[in-house]
Each structure stands twice: as structure tokens, then as C-alpha cells.
């Protein structure tokens, strides 16, 4: 996100940023909290989760160094849509909405750069939405599995049930189970209760890079 900043905006953001340190288990913010700041992960790992309608915790993502979270609150403070919890010792940079507004009062040109930055984020979100709508489920599922394995430190086993994968992707468990069953028949994956092991990474990556079933 910050790579798209103008030099002036980038300098202003880093000047007003403050450090936040978390220990494993510390909650940065909870779903429903009022948010007014963006955070950049400098060190460590954060789990992003939500509560389902039935009250079940669903892990959506794991963010590591270089990731940005809470960026919407930088432009429009409001309720947090997820909970962020430290998995490791973390060092974050926090940028508050009120602080960037003060910088804009000093140098109004920063407002134009902020609008441009917001536009870049909207285009990125639209691309993600387009993938969600138009890409076949096997492609999206392969990409999600490979991504989750990467952000969780590598390896070939993903500790996540098929129901959790389905909730994560906004589809049904039956649709995910059907795809995984076909991959099992082809010896691409080995599903177990609450976990999935990738048997053929190259084949799964080939599916992830395609745009058809």
C-alpha cells in the first residue's frame, strides 16, 4: 500500500507513526471496536479472525512483516470488521486518522495524495472481488490453500477444516468437499479431519495459475 504513496505523503505517514508492541495472545483490536488507525506489521505475525453467525471463530488470514491492516479506518474511522490477535511478539507502526488530518491542514497537497492512495486500494479490492465472482472455485481454492500455507510458515499441511475453508471463501462446504475429493482422486491432496496435506504442489500451483477448471 505505502509503495503507492508520493514521497511527501510517505514522509508524513512515517513521521506521525507510533510503535505498538504486542506479545503472543495480545489483541490489537476486536471485531466491532471503533477504529481510527492503520497498522503496518514490521515484525511478527497477526491472526485476523471473525465470528460467524453461530458464534464460531473463523481465521481469515495471518499477516506477517510488510502487511497492512485497518487501512479503511485511515480514510473513514468506524467499526472494525475483524479481530487482530498477535501470534508472536509483534512490532507494528500505527498511523491515526486524526494525525494525518492535521498533516493535511498543514499541507493540503497531501489530501490529493490520500485520494490517490484510496483509489489504488479500491482498485485492488475490486480485483479481489472480480476474482471471487468470476474465477472458478477450483482456481480460487488452490490459490487460497497455497497462500495460507505460505503465510503460515510454509510446509504442506494446512490445519483448517473444509467448513472453515468454505466460510473463508464465501462458498458452501459441499462445493469445497467436491473439489477436494476430486483432487484426492488425482493424488493432489490428502484430506484428513481438520487438516489438508498437499501431495503435489506443482499440480496445485498449475491449477492456481489457470483461469479455467
LINCORHU-V275707 format. One record per residue. N is the residue number from 0. RES is the residue in one letter. NEAR is the number of other ideal C-beta (glycine too) atoms within 8 Angstrom. D_CENTER is the distance of its C-alpha to the mean C-alpha in Angstrom with 2 decimals. Layout:
n->[N,N]
res->[RES,RES]
near->[NEAR,NEAR]
d_center->[D_CENTER,D_CENTER]
//
This chain:
n->[0,1,2,3,4,5,6,7,8,9,10,11,12,13,14,15,16,17,18,19,20,21,22,23,24,25,26,27,28,29,30,31,32,33,34,35,36,37,38,39,40,41,42,43,44,45,46,47,48,49,50,51,52,53,54,55,56,57,58,59,60,61,62,63,64,65,66,67,68,69,70,71,72,73,74,75,76,77,78,79,80,81,82,83,84,85,86,87,88,89,90,91,92,93,94,95,96,97,98,99,100,101,102,103,104,105,106,107,108,109,110,111,112,113,114,115,116,117,118,119,120,121,122,123,124,125,126,127,128,129,130,131,132,133,134,135,136,137,138,139,140,141,142,143,144,145,146,147,148,149,150,151,152,153,154,155,156,157,158,159,160,161,162,163,164,165,166,167,168,169,170,171,172,173,174,175,176,177,178,179,180,181,182,183,184,185,186,187,188,189,190,191,192,193,194,195,196,197,198,199,200,201,202,203,204,205,206,207,208,209,210,211,212]
res->[X,X,X,X,X,X,X,X,X,X,X,X,X,X,X,X,X,X,X,X,X,X,X,X,X,X,X,X,X,X,X,X,X,X,X,X,X,X,X,X,X,X,X,X,X,X,X,X,X,X,X,X,X,X,X,X,X,X,X,X,X,X,X,X,X,X,X,X,X,X,X,X,X,X,X,X,X,X,X,X,X,X,X,X,X,X,X,X,X,X,X,X,X,X,X,X,X,X,X,X,X,X,X,X,X,X,X,X,X,X,X,X,X,X,X,X,X,X,X,X,X,X,X,X,X,X,X,X,X,X,X,X,X,X,X,X,X,X,X,X,X,X,X,X,X,X,X,X,X,X,X,X,X,X,X,X,X,X,X,X,X,X,X,X,X,X,X,X,X,X,X,X,X,X,X,X,X,X,X,X,X,X,X,X,X,X,X,X,X,X,X,X,X,X,X,X,X,X,X,X,X,X,X,X,X,X,X,X,X,X,X,X,X]
near->[8,8,4,7,10,7,6,10,12,10,8,12,12,8,7,12,10,6,8,11,8,12,7,8,6,9,9,11,9,7,10,5,8,7,12,8,11,11,14,11,17,8,7,14,11,16,11,13,12,11,9,9,3,4,5,6,7,11,11,8,7,12,11,9,7,4,9,10,11,13,10,8,14,10,8,5,7,7,7,14,5,9,12,15,11,17,9,7,10,14,10,13,11,11,13,9,11,7,9,15,8,9,12,11,6,5,8,6,7,13,8,7,12,12,8,10,12,9,8,10,10,8,8,8,8,8,8,8,8,8,9,10,6,5,9,8,11,9,14,12,13,12,9,11,13,13,8,11,12,7,10,9,4,5,6,7,8,11,5,11,8,11,7,10,14,12,9,11,12,5,7,6,8,6,10,15,9,8,11,13,9,8,10,11,6,8,6,10,12,7,10,7,4,6,11,14,11,14,8,10,8,6,9,15,10,8,10,10,5,7,5,5,4]
d_center->[12.72,15.79,17.32,18.27,20.23,23.99,25.70,26.98,23.69,22.04,25.09,25.00,21.37,22.08,25.44,24.23,21.28,22.02,20.95,19.40,19.93,18.74,20.23,18.86,18.58,18.47,16.43,15.05,14.99,15.36,14.62,17.52,18.21,19.29,16.97,18.50,16.50,13.67,12.66,12.31,11.96,15.29,15.98,14.81,11.73,9.94,9.14,7.22,9.80,12.04,15.72,17.18,20.44,22.35,20.83,18.98,15.86,12.98,10.20,6.97,5.00,6.78,6.45,9.81,12.31,11.66,8.14,8.44,7.67,10.24,11.44,13.07,15.33,16.64,18.20,18.86,18.94,18.52,17.16,13.76,12.05,10.47,11.71,10.63,13.02,14.18,14.73,16.89,18.83,16.53,17.53,15.65,17.01,17.28,18.47,20.09,20.84,24.52,24.82,23.60,25.99,28.79,28.10,28.32,31.64,32.93,31.79,31.17,30.14,26.73,26.19,26.43,23.86,21.47,22.15,21.49,18.13,17.22,18.53,16.42,13.17,14.84,15.80,12.38,11.26,14.62,14.17,11.15,13.45,16.32,14.90,14.32,17.90,19.88,18.77,20.57,18.97,19.95,18.16,14.84,15.37,16.36,13.40,11.02,13.45,13.81,10.20,9.97,13.38,12.59,9.89,12.29,15.12,16.64,19.37,20.12,19.62,16.57,17.39,16.22,18.69,19.08,18.82,15.40,14.28,16.03,14.49,10.93,12.22,14.51,17.67,20.51,21.16,24.29,22.64,20.33,23.41,25.56,23.41,23.09,26.84,27.63,25.64,27.50,30.74,29.97,29.14,25.59,24.06,25.59,24.21,25.27,24.92,21.42,20.50,20.45,21.92,21.70,25.34,25.19,22.20,24.01,24.60,21.04,19.89,22.70,21.47,17.91,19.64,21.99,21.88,24.30,25.07]
//
